[in-house]
Amino acid sequence: MADTRLIQGRYRLLELIGRGGMGEVWLARDESLGRRVAVKCLKPLGPQPDSSATRVVRERFRREARAAAALQHRGVTVVHDFGEDDGVLYLVMELLEGRDLGQLLTDNDRRPLPVEEVVDIAEQVADALAYTHEHGIIHRDLKPANIMRLADGTVKICDFGIARLGHDMAVTSQLTGVGIAMGTPHYMSPEQIGAGEIDHRSDLYSLGCVLYEIATGAPPFDLEDAWSVLVGHRDTVPEPLRTHRPEIPAFFERIVLDLLAKTPEARPSDAAGLRRRIIAERAGAAPRGASLPAQGTALVPRVEIGPGPSSSAEQGLPPWSRGMGTGHKATAAWPLPTDPVAALTGEWTSPGDPHGAARAPGRPTPSPEQLAGLTDKHHAGLALGRLGHWEEAGDTHRAVAAERERLLGPDHPDTLGSHYEIGFSLSRTGRTAQALHEFGRVADGRTRTLGPDHPETLAARQETAYALGQLGRHAEAHQVYAAVLASRERTMGPEHPDTLRCRHNLAFNLGRLGRVEESYRLAVEVAAARSRVLGATHPDTLVTRYEVAHALGCLGRLPDALAAYQDVASARALVLGPDHPDTLAARYEVGISLGRLGYGERALELYDRLTQDRTRLHGPTDPETLRARHGRCVNLGRLSRWEEAVAESRDVSALRERVLGPDHPDTLVSRREIAVGLGWLGRWSDALVLYEQVSRARERVLGVHHPETVSSRSDEAHCLDQLGRRDEAAALRGRPGVHAP
């Protein structure tokens, strides 16, 4: 964002005062009230955001911002306003004069803060948490950077709820957040790491981590990589604070260690009782009715995970972790082998291995503890993926894969399992070509060791087909899908859910190959089978019925397509809810079918309602809201309401350019729609300018031979004809692929 930018005509950004993983914080002036405020601008959603992910981010932002704005407590940062401007979500907060706890430690060269100050911070944060927890709000990401100490000594917690949106920008989820763990690894509770049930006691654990750090200068598990930190939270008892700093009062050490209990039940039961306990202990007396943990926390020295099996520190580790190294930091780039498939031997088991193959000569025999340790590190990588930390998850799986290959061999099922997860992490970070390479390696290895028809082999082969489709290599994807389907039908039966999923993917891919009749027939068969196996209204059944409707439309059977889309929309509204993204998507397709059948008035009414619903749920600039508005534009034209159509198209085009970018396909479609309307109004010169812009942009983005580029040049030629410039039109039509309208 540039200096002095004005947001929503009210908040003028003056100076950048902070930048983090989620976005930027600006000193700003509220022009309406003449006061200084802080404006937190979350990271833009990108030039081509995934519609389902952005819907979740925007809806959660509104929900969490409203909840944060309702909090009124001296220990909680005041939220004045929130909204969206030019695709950027922003939050307007009171301007705090002070430093967050992380900055205070940095200013102090990472030395701990004075003991009295630490205890005072603990009491104030407990007071603020007691208030928010009573209002049913859990922070979930409490850390030093989210706790401010002002110049007068007041402590305030920042980012209630809003901090969680950083996770949503990387990975989408249902708005309920079910199954999603959030947080920062150094301050996460064990239940967050395991994606377990979260309540207010998770905040108390995070507070314990923060207090440990500001009291000793380091967090309780200050280890070399994210995996080791997660393991520490889950399994290792923290070292008593006074072994680092003897002057810490014994009562405060007990409080912090109680907060760091592994199970929620063993921690203080609530923040209000915790605050009373701190006040009473400082005064030297035990409080009446103080909230104590259900069981004591033994003061067992924490032992850091050592660098290797010979480490003297190893004896203090949980049994499963002995003999394990910490590996590389999970945030570092792990070097991929230059030839990942070289030297595959297939000899990956010891004589005692349950798979019964011989061990390769010279390969060390792993101990049970080593194998169990690698399994737990593998699970830690899965946990990082659940958190949305896909880069770190991939690095962790690479570390495990390298160690498993050394101990077990390159074709051992566990080694291949690690490479499968590497491929999955790569696909989630947009590196589809690399993911394809990993899945191909896994498929080849599993074919050798497990057999070509083993379910895990077929799963890897199906992932290669999916990656090929993502890369636009639909012919190759078709061959793989067909082979996997034959194997699944032979080994699992024609109506096993995995077989049906493969058949659905094959039908989808056939449509992308232009083999629409085959796609339609197969989709009809899969829909019928899924209806028998899963039920007529199961979401998977409805996905295939949606594909049937799409194929009917491509075949020109518009009445049938309309009826099919209407059935899917009605069923999804009942099963998933009227506001579910899949329901809204089906309604949009109903509108397209109505318009193509000449029911312009009905289509316009549908798009009016859909635009209202999309705006209510996702905001006026969401790409799907704009798509619904574009449907309005098209049907206004069909009803010959061209002035309205042009005005609406201009507005949608401008918004799409701002949100998606000037060369995004949707932006270009809207620009072309303006030109169409101008032509119908007889303003051919103005229309020609826009047609030329669209044509040049499509050449740059899609290439000169792409069908949409060729169509744009045909639009230009038609416009030139209307202007009497027939020689230029003829020359343009002389180019390959261009035809008369």
C-alpha positions, 0 to 999 in steps of 0.5 A: 500500500502506498503512503497517504492512501485513503481507505473507505474515504475515511482512514488515511494511512500515514506510516507503516509501523509493523509488518508480519506474516499476516500483513501490515499495521499502519499509523492512520488518521480517522478523517471523520473523527480527527483521531489517530488509529492503527489500521491492520491490513491483512494480506491481499487474497491474490490476483486469482484467489480460490473462490471457496477459500476467499469466501471462508476468509471473508466470512470468518473475518466479519464474524471474528471482527464483530466479536472482537469489536464487542469486547470492552475491557482495559486489557483488550485492544479496542476495535473501532471498525472493520471492512474491505477496501480494494480486495484488502481486509482491514481492521481499525483499532485503538493506537497503542503507545508501547511495545509487545512482549516480543519486542521487549525481549528483543530490546533487552537482548533476549534477556528475561524481564524483571520478575515483578514485571513478569508477575504483573503481566501474568496477573493482567493477562489473566484478568483480560482472559477471564473477561473474554472467556466469560464472553465465550471467546477464545484467542487460540493464538496467544504469543508475545507478539499479541500482548502489548505493554504500554508506557504506563504499565497497562497490558493489552491483548491484541488480535482476538480471533483475527489472528486466526485468519492467517491460517485461512489464507493458506488453507480453507475450512468450513466456517465452523472450524471443525478439525482445524488446529490453529496457532504458533508452534512455540505457544501451541497447546498439545490439543491444538497440535493434535487437532483435538477439542479446543477450549479456554484452557488452551489459551491458559497453556499458551499463556504459560508458554509466554510467561515461561519465555519472558521469565527465562528468556526462552520458550519452554521448548526452544528446539531446533525445528518445528517437529521437535517443538511439537514433540516437546509440547506433546511429550516432554515435561518443561524444565523448571523455571528456577533452573534457568533463573533462581530468583524466580519465586517458587509460587510463580514457577508452580503457577507456570508449570501448572499452566503447562500441564499436558492435559486441559484437566490438569491446568487451572480451570479458569483464568479468573481463578488463576488471577486470584491465585496470582494475587494471593500468592504475591501477598503470601497467602493461599486464596480461598477457593483458588482454582488449582489444577486437578493434579500436580505437575511433577518438576522433572527436568526437561531434556532437549532432544539430542543430536543423535543416538549417542547423545548423553541427553537421550536418557531423559527423552520419551522412549519412542524418541531415543536414537532420533536426531532433530533433523533440519529446521522445518523452515529451511529448504530441504535439498531434494536428491538429484536422482530420486529414483536411482539405485532402487533395490527393492530389498528393504526388510530385515529377516524379522520384518513382517514383509519378509524380504531380505535386508540389503547388505551393509544396511544398518538394522534399525532399533524399534525405538528408531522406527517408532521415533520416525513414525512419530516424526511422520505424524508430526509432519501430518500435524503441520499439514493440518495446521496449514504449514505445508512448507514445514510439513514437506520439509519434515516429511523429506527429513523422515524420508531421507532417514527411512531410506537410509535405515529401511531402503528406498522402496520400503512402504514407510519410505514411500509413504513419506514420499507420498506426503511430500507429493501432497505437500507440494501439490498444496503449495502449487508445485504441481510438476514436482508433486507429479514427480513424487507421486510417480516415484511412489507409484513405481516403488509401490508397484514393485513392492506391493504389487500393481493392484494394491490399494496404496499403489492405486492411490498413488497412481490416481494422484498422478492422474489428478496432477496431470489433469491440473497441468492440462495434460488430459490425454495422459491423465485419461490413460492413467485413470482408465488403467486405475479404474480397470484395476479397481473394478477387478480388485474392489468391484465396480461399485466400491466408493473408491472405484466410483470416485475414479469413474467420476474423475474419468468422466470429468476428464473425458469432458475436458478432452472434448469427448462429451458424449462419453463423459455424459454416459459415464457420468450418468452411470456413476450418478446411478451407482453412487445413488445406490451405494451412498444415497441419492442426496449424498454430496458425492452423488450430487457432484456427479449429477452436477457433472451430468447437467454440465455434459447435457449443456455441452451437448445442447440439451438445454431443457434437460440441463436446466432440469438437472441443475434445478434438481441438484440445487434443490437437493444441495439446499436441503442437504448442505444448506441454502448458503453453501457454496455448492448450492450457490454454484448450482443456482448460478448454472440454473441461471445460465440454462434459463438465459440460454433457453430464452427465459431472460426475465426468470434468469434476471430474477435469479441473478438478482437474488443470487447477487444479494445472497453472495453480497450478504455472505461474501461481500460486494467484491467477492469474485463469485458475487461479481460472477452473479452480477455478470449474469445480470449483465448478460440477461439485461442484454438479452432483454434489450435493456442495453443502457443498463447492461453497459452501465452494469458491465462497466461497474463489474469490469472495474471491480474485477480489474481491481480484485482479479487483475486487468488480464484475468479471464473474468475481467476480459469477459466483462470488458467484452460484454461492455463492447457487445452492449456498445455495439447494440447501441450503435457505438461501434468506434467505442466498441472497437477499442474494447474488442482490440484490448480484449484481443491483445490481452488474450493473445498475451495470456492465452496465445494466438491460437487459443479459441478465445483469442480467435473469437476476439479477432472475429469480434474485431472483424465484425466491428470493422465491418460495421464501421465500413472498414471492410479491407481491414476486416478482410485482412483480419479474417485472413488470419488462421482461425478467424471466421465471419460471425 
